[in-house]
Amino acid sequence: MTEPRQHPIEHRTEHTLVVAAPAKALYGLVADVTLWPAVFGPSVHVQHLERGEDTERFEIWALVNGEVSHWTSRRTLDPERLHVTFRQERSRGRIGSMGGEWIFNELPGGRTEIVLVHLFTPADDDPGTVDWINAALDRNSPLELAALGRIAELGHPVEDVVFSFTDTLPLQGSAKGAYEFVNRADLWAERLPHVGRVSLTETVPGIQELEMDTVTADGSAHTTRSVRVCRAPEWIAYKQQLTPRLLLGHSGLWTFTDGPDGPVAHARHTVAIDPSAVTGVLGADATLADARAYVRDALGRNSLTTMEHAARAEAL
């Protein structure tokens, strides 16, 4: 007779980092999950499903042990105690359950101890499963902590360094047709004037790896590498893994909708600027404000060009 499986043991991990930045600033970066793809290396895309004053529910796509994983999380935000608790609604793959909390302990001298706790159970009894989950947490957690410290210690208000903007364009054809134009990025070198070379692979349906060479309006050439999540026919999200020198992080979202006034495409960018690279890229007298304007113009111009070609191609 087969013995019933015992209740899985809950495992706990804890990762910490002391950062020379105020606890409230660090808490704010964690509390605003929409910034994660531009701040945290493993995060690819976040999409809210519910959002209240101190609770939220969202889908997240992130790199876990080199592969894109997807789950839904619920969080409770406590700005008074500077705590954020989280739990996956339904874990996937080798993870039976996953939750935890972010804790921000204020230290003397304006420093903060960040504590990231994970509580998990494996999906099976294989000891290798626990090792796999621990390896993923030991890889991603220090990266996330270091990214928080890197942004908060730049010496500028977070909102001056990390920001978002959106461009919108009415489409002459259908939203579905414009989606397909952006989805077929493997053809961009033939279709778009600012793209010189493209390499695209899609081993898992809807998950793409894209590398391309682009040219900005001032003639500067950049090689970028991105992971893209494609949800036909509504949106395509991407996270740049290889960014231009001026950026610490860059994520984007293309959305395609059939509104009451006709089909529309939106291109949203979220970026984190590297202040130490500003003068080297833009000149000795350049300021952070100049960098913000430059990035806004360069990324906005390229995405508008892409949308304009998508609209014309669909209309043919």
SEDRENVO-845494 format. One line per 3 residues: number of its first residue (from 1); for each residue x, y, z of N, C-alpha, C, CB. Coordinates in steps of 0.05 Angstrom, whole numbers. Each point is the difference from the previous one (the first is absolute). Glycine has a CB too. Layout:
NUM	X/Y/Z/X/Y/Z/X/Y/Z/X/Y/Z ~ ...
This chain:
1	17/-24/0/-17/24/0/18/25/0/-37/-25/25 ~ 30/44/-42/16/24/-3/-5/19/24/-1/-4/-50 ~ 23/13/62/-3/18/23/-7/28/-10/33/-27/27
4	-51/41/-13/-6/27/-8/24/18/2/-48/-7/14 ~ 50/26/-32/22/19/0/-2/18/24/3/-1/-50 ~ 19/5/64/0/17/23/-4/29/-8/29/-33/24
7	-39/49/-6/-3/29/-5/28/12/-6/-41/3/29 ~ 44/11/-52/26/10/-7/11/19/20/-12/-6/-47 ~ 38/5/51/14/17/19/4/28/-12/23/-40/20
10	-29/61/-5/4/27/-9/29/8/5/-49/12/8 ~ 62/-3/-29/28/9/2/1/30/1/15/-41/-25 ~ 5/52/39/4/29/3/27/8/-9/-32/0/38
13	34/21/-54/25/12/-7/-1/30/7/7/-34/-38 ~ 17/45/43/1/28/8/25/12/-13/-24/-8/43 ~ 21/29/-58/22/15/-12/-1/29/9/-1/-31/-41
16	24/41/48/2/28/11/21/16/-14/-16/-17/44 ~ 12/43/-42/20/19/-11/-3/27/14/0/-23/-45 ~ 22/34/53/0/27/13/6/21/-22/14/-19/45
19	-32/39/-47/2/19/-22/1/28/12/-26/-30/-31 ~ 43/47/19/2/28/9/-21/17/-12/50/-6/6 ~ -75/1/2/-23/15/-11/-23/-2/20/14/-9/-48
22	-32/29/48/-22/-1/19/-19/-23/-5/3/49/3 ~ -14/-60/19/-18/-23/-1/-25/6/-17/18/-15/44 ~ -28/39/-41/-25/7/-15/4/0/-30/-14/27/39
25	38/-18/-48/5/-1/-29/2/-28/-10/24/44/4 ~ -11/-61/11/2/-28/-8/-27/-14/1/47/-1/18 ~ -62/6/2/-27/-11/2/-17/9/-25/3/0/51
28	0/25/-58/-15/10/-23/6/-15/-26/-1/44/23 ~ 26/-51/-27/8/-15/-24/-13/-27/-1/43/25/-1 ~ -44/-38/25/-12/-27/1/-31/2/-2/39/-16/28
31	-50/37/-15/-29/2/0/-12/6/-27/4/17/46 ~ 11/-3/-64/-10/6/-27/9/-22/-19/1/50/10 ~ -17/-71/-12/8/-23/-15/2/6/-30/-21/-29/34
34	9/51/-44/2/6/-28/28/8/-9/-47/15/2 ~ 64/-8/18/28/8/-6/19/-24/-1/-9/43/21 ~ -1/-66/-12/18/-23/3/15/-8/-25/-30/-15/35
37	17/13/-58/15/-9/-24/23/19/-7/-42/-21/-16 ~ 41/46/23/22/18/-6/21/1/22/-31/28/-26 ~ 23/-37/50/18/0/24/13/-27/5/-28/37/19
40	12/-58/-19/10/-26/7/7/-16/-25/-28/1/41 ~ 52/-13/-41/9/-15/-23/-18/-23/-8/44/13/13 ~ -54/-30/6/-16/-23/-7/-28/7/-10/26/-26/33
43	-37/48/-25/-28/7/-7/-2/8/-29/-9/15/47 ~ -11/-27/-61/-4/6/-28/-25/17/-4/22/-43/-12 ~ -44/36/25/-25/16/-4/-19/-5/24/5/-3/-50
46	-19/24/57/-20/-1/22/-26/12/-10/36/3/35 ~ -58/-16/-29/-26/11/-9/-20/-3/24/10/-12/-49 ~ -21/35/57/-18/0/23/-27/-13/-9/22/41/19
49	-34/-56/0/-26/-11/-3/-20/13/19/20/-44/-14 ~ -10/51/38/-16/15/20/20/19/14/-34/-38/6 ~ 23/61/3/18/19/13/-17/16/20/31/2/-40
52	-25/-5/66/-13/15/21/20/18/14/-34/-37/6 ~ 25/49/17/16/18/14/25/-14/12/-41/28/10 ~ 37/-52/2/22/-14/12/3/-29/-8/-5/31/38
55	-11/-39/-58/2/-27/-11/0/1/-30/-23/-19/41 ~ 34/-1/-54/0/-1/-29/4/-29/-9/19/47/-3 ~ -27/-51/-22/3/-27/-12/10/5/-28/-38/-20/28
58	59/5/-36/11/5/-26/13/-26/-12/8/48/13 ~ -6/-48/-39/15/-21/-14/29/10/-4/-42/-17/-24 ~ 61/-1/26/27/7/-4/14/-21/-16/1/25/43
61	16/-16/-62/17/-18/-16/29/7/8/-33/-3/-39 ~ 49/-17/46/27/5/9/18/-24/-8/-17/28/39 ~ 43/-22/-41/20/-20/-6/6/-16/25/19/28/-38
64	-23/-54/37/7/-18/23/18/-22/-11/-45/11/23 ~ 69/-11/-13/20/-20/-9/2/1/-31/-9/-29/40 ~ 9/53/-51/5/3/-29/-25/-3/-17/45/-16/9
67	-68/10/2/-24/-4/-16/-22/20/10/12/-49/-9 ~ -30/57/-9/-21/18/7/-22/-16/14/11/31/-38 ~ -17/-24/63/-22/-12/15/-22/21/4/32/-32/24
70	-56/23/-18/-23/18/1/-18/-9/23/2/9/-49 ~ -11/10/66/-18/-7/22/-16/25/8/32/-36/16 ~ -51/32/1/-17/21/11/6/3/30/-36/-8/-35
73	40/32/44/6/6/28/-20/19/12/48/-8/-9 ~ -52/5/35/-15/19/17/20/13/19/-44/-26/-4 ~ 41/52/9/18/14/18/-16/18/19/37/-2/-34
76	-26/5/58/-10/19/19/22/20/6/-32/-34/20 ~ 25/60/-22/20/22/3/-5/14/27/3/6/-50 ~ 19/-3/65/-2/14/26/21/22/1/-17/-43/22
79	10/67/-32/19/22/0/8/10/27/-19/13/-43 ~ 3/-18/64/7/8/27/23/-17/11/-47/17/7 ~ 44/-43/-9/21/-18/10/22/-5/-21/-35/-22/29
82	31/31/-53/18/-4/-22/4/-30/-5/24/42/11 ~ -47/-56/-14/-1/-28/-6/-17/-5/-25/6/-12/49 ~ 2/-8/-65/-16/-9/-22/-1/-30/1/13/40/-29
85	-37/-52/32/-3/-29/1/-12/-9/-27/-6/0/50 ~ 14/-24/-58/-9/-10/-26/-5/-30/1/25/37/-23 ~ -42/-46/5/-5/-29/-3/-10/-6/-28/-10/-4/50
88	22/-16/-62/-10/-9/-26/-27/-14/3/48/-5/-16 ~ -67/12/-1/-26/-12/1/1/-30/-6/-20/44/-12 ~ 32/-50/-10/3/-28/-9/27/-3/-12/-50/-5/-8
91	68/-8/22/27/-3/-9/1/-20/-23/17/12/46 ~ 5/-11/-61/2/-17/-24/26/-16/1/-27/33/-26 ~ 28/-53/9/24/-16/-3/8/-14/25/15/32/-34
94	10/-28/43/11/-15/22/-8/12/27/38/-13/-29 ~ -51/37/29/-7/14/24/-29/-7/9/32/37/-12 ~ -35/-48/36/-26/-6/11/-14/25/10/15/-45/11
97	-1/62/4/-10/25/9/24/19/5/-41/-22/22 ~ 35/48/-24/21/20/4/-11/25/11/26/-20/-38 ~ -14/31/59/-8/25/12/24/12/13/-47/-15/7
100	43/38/8/22/12/14/-6/29/6/31/-31/-23 ~ -10/46/29/-3/28/6/26/15/-4/-35/-12/33 ~ 31/38/-39/22/19/-1/-1/16/27/-1/3/-52
103	24/0/65/2/16/24/22/20/-3/-17/-39/28 ~ 11/64/-19/20/21/-2/5/11/27/-15/12/-47 ~ 39/-18/58/7/8/27/18/25/-1/-3/-48/16
106	-6/70/-4/15/24/0/24/-2/19/-41/26/-11 ~ 65/-18/1/25/-1/15/10/28/4/10/-46/-18 ~ 9/50/36/12/27/4/14/9/-25/6/-9/48
109	-4/36/-51/14/11/-23/-15/-1/-26/41/-12/23 ~ -67/9/-22/-16/0/-25/2/-26/-15/7/48/-3 ~ 4/-69/15/2/-26/-13/-24/-17/5/50/3/4
112	-53/-24/-20/-23/-18/3/9/-29/-4/-31/36/-16 ~ 22/-54/33/3/-28/-4/-25/-11/-14/30/-5/41 ~ -26/-5/-65/-22/-13/-15/1/-30/6/1/36/-37
115	-24/-46/45/-2/-29/5/-22/-11/-19/14/5/49 ~ -6/-25/-65/-19/-13/-19/-3/-29/9/13/31/-39 ~ -37/-37/48/-6/-27/11/-18/-15/-21/4/17/48
118	3/-42/-52/-17/-18/-17/-8/-24/17/22/16/-43 ~ -47/-24/41/-11/-24/13/-12/-17/-23/-9/23/45 ~ 19/-48/-48/-10/-16/-22/-2/-29/7/20/33/-31
121	-37/-47/16/-1/-29/1/5/-10/-28/-33/0/39 ~ 46/-23/-42/5/-12/-26/-25/-14/-11/48/-5/11 ~ -49/1/-37/-23/-13/-12/1/-30/3/-4/38/-32
124	27/-49/39/3/-29/3/20/-6/22/-11/-7/-49 ~ 16/-19/53/18/-9/22/29/-3/-9/-39/-23/19 ~ 45/30/-43/28/-3/-10/18/21/13/-17/-18/-44
127	38/10/58/18/20/12/12/19/-20/10/-33/35 ~ -8/24/-60/11/17/-21/-18/24/-6/22/-39/-19 ~ -48/36/25/-19/22/-5/6/23/19/-35/-32/-15
130	40/25/41/7/21/20/26/13/-8/-24/-25/36 ~ 43/10/-45/26/11/-9/-4/19/-23/24/-41/15 ~ -42/34/-34/-6/17/-24/-12/26/9/-6/-41/-28
133	-14/40/46/-13/25/9/20/17/16/-44/-24/2 ~ 59/12/15/21/15/15/20/14/-19/-6/-32/39 ~ 13/17/-60/19/12/-19/-12/24/-14/21/-46/-7
136	-47/44/0/-13/23/-13/-1/23/19/-27/-31/-28 ~ 20/27/53/-2/22/20/27/11/6/-40/-21/19 ~ 60/4/-18/27/10/6/12/15/-24/7/-38/31
139	-18/34/-54/9/15/-24/-15/26/-2/12/-43/-23 ~ -38/42/25/-16/24/-5/-1/20/23/-27/-28/-30 ~ 26/18/54/-3/18/23/23/19/3/-26/-35/23
142	51/26/-23/22/20/1/0/20/-23/27/-35/24 ~ -35/26/-48/-2/18/-22/-21/22/5/14/-37/-31 ~ -37/29/42/-21/20/6/9/19/22/-34/-34/-14
145	47/24/35/10/17/21/21/20/-11/-10/-36/34 ~ 28/26/-50/21/17/-11/-12/21/-18/32/-38/3 ~ -52/31/-18/-13/19/-18/-14/22/15/-7/-36/-33
148	-6/29/56/-12/21/17/21/19/10/-36/-32/13 ~ 58/21/-3/21/17/10/12/18/-21/10/-35/34 ~ -6/23/-58/12/16/-22/-17/24/-7/20/-42/-18
151	-46/39/16/-18/22/-6/-1/20/22/-27/-30/-29 ~ 24/20/54/-4/18/23/25/16/7/-35/-31/17 ~ 58/20/-24/26/13/8/11/18/-22/9/-39/29
154	-25/44/-50/10/17/-22/3/29/8/-21/-31/-31 ~ 8/39/53/3/28/9/-21/19/-12/48/-9/6 ~ -68/-2/-19/-21/16/-13/-27/-11/9/29/10/-40
157	-50/7/41/-26/-11/6/-8/-22/-20/-13/45/19 ~ 1/-66/-9/-7/-23/-17/-15/9/-25/0/-30/41 ~ -20/48/-37/-16/8/-23/15/15/-22/-38/3/32
160	62/7/-25/17/13/-21/16/-20/-16/2/40/29 ~ 0/-64/-18/17/-21/-13/-17/-21/-13/36/9/33 ~ -58/-17/-20/-18/-21/-10/-26/13/-7/22/-36/28
163	-30/34/-54/-25/13/-9/-12/-15/-24/17/45/17 ~ -42/-39/-22/-14/-13/-22/-13/21/-19/-9/-40/29 ~ 5/33/-53/-15/17/-19/-13/-17/-21/32/38/8
166	-53/-28/-21/-15/-15/-19/-6/17/-25/-21/-26/37 ~ 24/14/-60/-8/12/-26/-24/-15/-11/48/15/-9 ~ -66/-1/-3/-24/-12/-11/-4/8/-29/-21/1/45
169	12/-20/-61/-4/5/-29/-25/-14/-10/50/5/-6 ~ -69/10/-6/-23/-13/-13/10/-17/-23/-31/38/13 ~ 18/-61/-18/8/-18/-21/-20/2/-23/21/-31/34
172	-9/29/-58/-17/1/-24/-13/-27/-5/29/35/-20 ~ -16/-57/29/-11/-27/-3/-10/-10/26/31/-9/-38 ~ -29/-17/42/-10/-13/24/21/-2/22/-32/-25/-28
175	23/24/53/19/-4/22/14/-27/-3/-29/29/30 ~ 15/-49/-39/12/-27/-3/23/1/-21/-44/-21/12 ~ 40/36/-34/21/2/-20/24/14/11/-35/1/-35
178	31/20/51/23/14/12/15/-17/20/-25/43/-6 ~ 9/-59/21/13/-19/18/18/-19/-15/-39/3/31 ~ 30/-14/-53/16/-19/-16/25/13/-11/-42/-24/-12
181	40/50/5/24/14/-10/21/1/22/-28/28/-31 ~ 21/-21/55/19/2/22/9/-28/9/-22/42/15 ~ 4/-61/-16/7/-28/7/21/-11/-19/-46/-7/18
184	45/13/-44/19/-10/-19/24/18/-1/-37/-20/-27 ~ 50/23/50/25/16/2/22/-11/-17/-14/14/45 ~ 13/-40/-52/20/-12/-17/2/14/-27/-7/-43/24
187	-14/58/-32/-1/13/-26/6/30/2/-33/-34/-15 ~ 40/44/39/3/28/4/23/12/-16/-19/-6/44 ~ 40/-8/-48/23/10/-16/-9/7/-28/32/-27/28
190	-51/13/-39/-11/6/-26/-21/21/0/10/-47/-12 ~ -24/51/35/-23/17/1/4/27/13/-25/-41/1 ~ 46/43/17/3/24/15/27/13/-5/-29/-19/35
193	30/46/-40/24/13/-8/21/2/23/-27/26/-32 ~ 18/-27/57/19/3/22/11/-27/10/-24/41/13 ~ 16/-63/-26/10/-27/8/19/-11/-21/-43/-8/26
196	67/2/-18/20/-10/-19/3/-30/0/23/42/6 ~ -26/-55/17/3/-29/2/-18/-11/21/48/3/-15 ~ -60/-27/10/-18/-12/19/6/-30/2/-36/35/-11
199	35/-45/36/1/-29/5/-22/-6/19/50/-3/-8 ~ -70/-14/1/-22/-6/17/-4/-30/2/-22/44/-12 ~ 18/-54/36/-5/-28/5/-25/-3/18/49/-12/-5
202	-65/-9/0/-24/-4/16/-3/-30/4/-23/41/-18 ~ 37/-52/38/-1/-28/6/-25/-8/16/50/-1/0 ~ -61/20/15/-25/-4/15/-20/19/-12/23/-14/43
205	-47/5/-52/-19/18/-12/-6/24/18/-20/-39/-24 ~ 22/63/12/-6/24/15/24/12/15/-46/-16/3 ~ 68/1/-2/24/10/14/22/3/-21/-13/-22/45
208	22/46/-49/20/6/-21/26/11/12/-37/8/-33 ~ 59/-14/20/26/12/6/8/16/-25/14/-37/33 ~ -10/63/-29/5/18/-23/26/15/4/-50/4/-8
211	67/-4/-12/24/16/0/0/16/-26/26/-33/28 ~ -21/59/-26/1/17/-24/18/24/3/-47/-15/-10 ~ 55/25/-13/16/24/-2/-19/23/-10/44/-26/-9
214	-44/48/25/-17/22/-8/17/26/-2/-40/-22/23 ~ 29/42/-37/13/25/-3/-19/22/9/28/-17/-39 ~ -19/36/56/-16/22/9/2/23/-20/5/-15/48
217	-21/36/-43/-1/23/-18/27/14/-3/-47/6/12 ~ 64/-7/9/26/13/-2/22/-17/-12/-13/26/40 ~ 5/-50/-50/19/-18/-13/13/-20/18/7/36/-32
220	-13/-35/58/12/-19/18/-11/-28/-4/7/37/33 ~ 11/-57/-34/-9/-28/-3/1/-15/26/17/1/-47 ~ -37/-17/52/-2/-15/25/-8/-29/-6/-12/41/25
223	24/-60/-10/-8/-28/-1/-16/-5/26/40/-14/-29 ~ -64/4/26/-17/-7/23/-8/-29/-1/-17/48/2 ~ 13/-59/21/-10/-28/2/-23/0/20/46/-19/-10
226	-68/7/2/-25/1/15/-13/-28/2/-6/48/-14 ~ -9/-51/36/-19/-22/3/-28/12/-4/30/-27/32 ~ -46/13/-48/-27/11/-6/-21/-21/7/18/29/-37
229	-40/-19/49/-24/-16/6/-22/9/-18/15/-8/49 ~ -26/-10/-65/-20/8/-20/-27/-12/6/36/3/-35 ~ -56/13/40/-27/-9/5/-18/9/-23/7/3/50
232	-9/-20/-70/-16/7/-24/-30/2/7/34/-23/-29 ~ -48/42/17/11/22/-17/1/27/15/-19/-24/-40 ~ 22/23/66/-4/24/16/26/15/7/-40/-22/18
235	61/8/-10/24/14/9/25/-16/-3/-29/24/32 ~ 51/-10/-33/27/-12/-1/17/16/20/-4/-15/-49 ~ 14/2/69/18/12/20/28/-9/-4/-38/2/33
238	57/16/-27/28/-8/-3/17/12/22/-7/-3/-49 ~ 29/-11/54/20/9/20/27/-2/-14/-28/-16/40 ~ 42/39/-41/26/1/-12/21/-12/20/-13/41/-28
241	28/-61/18/21/-12/16/27/12/-6/-26/-42/1 ~ 29/53/-25/24/15/-7/-9/28/-9/25/-42/-15 ~ -19/62/32/-10/27/-4/22/19/-10/-34/-8/36
244	27/30/-48/20/21/-7/13/10/26/-26/13/-41 ~ 49/-1/37/17/9/23/-15/19/19/40/-6/-29 ~ -58/21/19/-14/20/16/-21/-11/19/8/32/-37
247	-16/-58/32/-22/-11/15/10/-23/19/-31/13/-37 ~ 21/-12/61/3/-23/18/-21/-21/-5/20/30/34 ~ -43/-22/-43/-22/-18/-6/-20/12/-19/6/-20/45
250	-20/3/-60/-20/9/-19/-20/-23/-5/33/32/-22 ~ -58/-26/26/-21/-19/-7/-21/15/-16/8/-28/42 ~ -24/12/-57/-20/13/-17/-24/-17/-3/36/23/-24
253	-57/-10/15/-26/-14/-5/-14/12/-24/-4/-10/49 ~ -1/-8/-69/-16/8/-22/-29/-10/5/40/-2/-32 ~ -60/19/29/-28/-9/2/-15/8/-25/2/3/51
256	-21/-20/-58/-15/4/-25/-30/-4/7/39/-15/-30 ~ -55/36/26/-28/-1/8/-18/11/-22/13/5/48 ~ -37/-16/-50/-21/11/-18/-18/17/17/3/-40/-31
259	2/66/33/-16/18/16/-25/10/-15/42/13/24 ~ -58/3/-10/-24/11/-12/6/18/-24/-23/-3/44 ~ 46/15/-44/8/18/-22/18/-13/-20/-5/38/31
262	7/-65/-30/17/-14/-18/24/-14/14/-14/32/-36 ~ 29/-48/21/23/-14/12/23/19/7/-13/-41/-25 ~ 26/35/48/21/17/10/23/-18/10/-33/36/13
265	58/-26/-17/23/-14/11/13/19/21/8/-26/-44 ~ 2/14/65/14/15/21/27/-13/4/-44/13/23 ~ 64/4/-19/27/-10/6/9/13/26/11/-6/-49
268	-8/-10/70/7/11/26/29/-9/7/-48/-1/15 ~ 64/19/-5/27/-5/8/4/6/30/17/10/-47 ~ -3/-27/61/9/6/27/30/-3/1/-44/-16/20
271	58/36/-11/29/0/-2/13/8/27/-3/11/-49 ~ 27/-20/53/17/9/22/26/11/-11/-21/-34/32 ~ 26/60/-28/23/13/-11/24/-3/18/-29/33/-23
274	53/-36/11/25/-2/15/12/28/0/8/-49/-13 ~ -10/64/35/11/28/1/30/1/-5/-36/11/32 ~ 51/-32/-25/29/1/-4/7/-2/-30/6/-21/45
277	-24/14/-62/6/-2/-29/-9/24/-15/-5/-49/4 ~ -8/68/9/-12/23/-15/20/16/-15/-36/2/34 ~ 57/7/-20/20/18/-14/16/-16/-20/2/28/41
280	3/-53/-36/15/-16/-19/-15/-5/-26/22/-21/38 ~ -48/20/-37/-17/-5/-23/-8/26/-14/-16/-42/21 ~ 8/62/-5/-12/24/-11/17/25/1/-43/-19/14
283	67/17/-1/18/23/1/4/10/28/-15/12/-46 ~ 37/3/49/9/9/27/-21/17/14/47/-3/-16 ~ -62/18/1/-19/19/13/-28/-12/3/26/37/-19
286	-30/-62/11/-27/-12/1/-9/-5/29/9/-21/-45 ~ -34/24/50/-12/-5/26/-18/-24/-1/3/49/10 ~ -13/-57/14/-19/-22/1/-26/7/-15/20/-14/44
289	-28/39/-42/-23/9/-15/4/-3/-30/-11/32/36 ~ 35/-26/-46/6/-4/-28/-2/-30/-7/31/40/0 ~ -21/-57/18/-1/-29/-6/-29/-9/-1/44/-6/23
292	-61/16/-5/-28/-8/-1/-13/8/-26/-2/5/50 ~ 8/20/-59/-12/9/-26/11/-16/-23/-4/46/19 ~ 30/-53/-18/12/-15/-22/-12/-28/-2/43/26/6
295	-46/-39/17/-11/-27/0/-29/1/-9/31/-13/37 ~ -46/32/-27/-28/3/-8/-3/3/-30/-10/21/44 ~ 27/-4/-56/-1/5/-29/9/-25/-16/8/49/9
298	14/-61/0/12/-22/-16/-19/-24/0/46/16/11 ~ -55/-24/13/-17/-24/1/-28/6/-12/25/-15/41 ~ -35/39/-35/-26/7/-11/0/1/-30/-9/25/41
301	30/-14/-52/2/3/-30/1/-28/-13/25/43/5 ~ -10/-62/6/2/-26/-11/-26/-15/2/48/-1/11 ~ -62/2/12/-25/-14/3/-22/12/-18/13/-12/47
304	-13/38/-49/-19/13/-18/5/-8/-30/-4/38/32 ~ 29/-40/-39/7/-9/-27/-11/-28/-5/41/30/0 ~ -37/-47/20/-9/-28/-3/-31/0/-2/40/-16/27
307	-54/31/-11/-29/0/-1/-10/12/-26/-1/5/49 ~ 15/16/-60/-9/11/-25/3/-20/-23/14/45/16 ~ 8/-60/-16/3/-21/-20/-21/-22/4/49/11/-3
310	-55/-18/28/-20/-21/5/-27/9/-11/26/-15/41 ~ -33/40/-36/-25/11/-10/-2/-1/-30/-3/29/41 ~ 24/-20/-55/0/1/-29/0/-28/-12/25/43/2
313	-9/-61/10/1/-27/-11/-27/-14/2/48/-3/13 ~ -63/7/8/-26/-12/4/-20/12/-20/10/-9/48 ~ -7/34/-55/-19/13/-17/2/-8/-30/1/38/31
316	22/-51/-38/4/-8/-27/-18/-23/-9/47/16/4
